[in-house]
């Protein structure tokens, strides 16, 4: 949000000297400030509408959220390198239904 204010301040710093110059038409150049203001206003309106639509679509449960299979998620994590191959094998065995033997215990 701070970036927006810096951008607006930068545009205003650029536009105000143009507005104060006497170009001999349209009230001394204030049309530049008004044009920039109009563009910023409509940009904020469009961003607000997009945000509102996305927010409402996400809360309604009707969004396009695809549920990922746990094994696919595990495969992706291994491919990204977020888990080790040993951790991958252990978790895959758990998800497949055969739990690995606990340390220090023998299987019957």
Protein Blocks (a to p, Z undefined) as FASTA:
>chain_A
ZZmmmmmmmmmmmmmmmmmpcehpghhopmmmmmmmmmmmmmmmmmmmmmmmmmmmmmno
paccdcddfklmmmmmmmnopacfklmmmmmmmmnopacddehiacZZ
